[in-house]
Amino acid sequence: MDSAATATTGLIFRDATHGDVDALVALIESAYRGDASRAGWTTEADILEGQRTDPEGVLQVIESPDSRLLTVERDGAIVACCQLEHRGEAAYFGMFAVSPTLQGEGLGKTVITEAERMARETWGVTEMQMTVISVRDDLIAWYERRGYRRTGRMTPFPYGDERFGIPQRDDLQFELLVKPLV
């Protein structure tokens, strides 16, 4: 069996619960920050230090009536997650993380495809939206290969709010990416 098939075999998709918070924080942190994140390609370790999220942020998504935190398990372990938030005719896709040791094996593609399907079927939305740090060219290119397009619409990075990390550059901002879900 090839590695892509292995990475997507035996997956269980479900909504996160309060009992998942610590595992989800650990997964998200491992995918983006610190030395552990360097095992995968989604690391932000060179542009941001500090935390990516915290238990309060994860709980807020779990408890929000307009959001769901899609959790992906394999063999009893959480291996990926993403936030889906209903915003009128669109859904917001965020808090996306795949275990660094499983990145590059097709799991991320499977998760985003399932998230798009769920948003379309659950809320009847016609567009998926996300924000990505604009200097993350490799990540933006990955999303573009999945049908997302850059809008050029930027929002400032929350400099000074360490809940989102400690920037190592002064040119960080978020760009809105969108994809029609029709």
RAZIGI-V761431 format. One line per field, one symbol per residue. psi: psi as a letter, one per 30 degrees, with the letter a starting at -180 (. if undefined). burial: + if it has 24 or more other ideal C-beta (glycine too) atoms within 12 Angstrom, else -. Layout:
BEGIN
psi: ???
burial: ???
END
This chain:
BEGIN
psi: kleeeefgkgkkklklleffeeeeeeeeeffflaeefffafgkgfffklalelleeeeeeeefkfglkjkkklkhgkkflllkkkkibflkkkahkkkkeffkggfeeeeeeeeeeeeeeeefglfkkllkkkffieeeeeeeefgglkkffjkkkkikfjffgljkglggklkkkklkkh.
burial: ------++--+-+-++---++-++++++++++++--+--++++++-++--+++++-++--++----++++++++---++++++++++--++++++++++++++-+-++++++++++-+++--+-+-++++++++-+--++-++--+-+--------+------++-+----+-++++++-+-
END
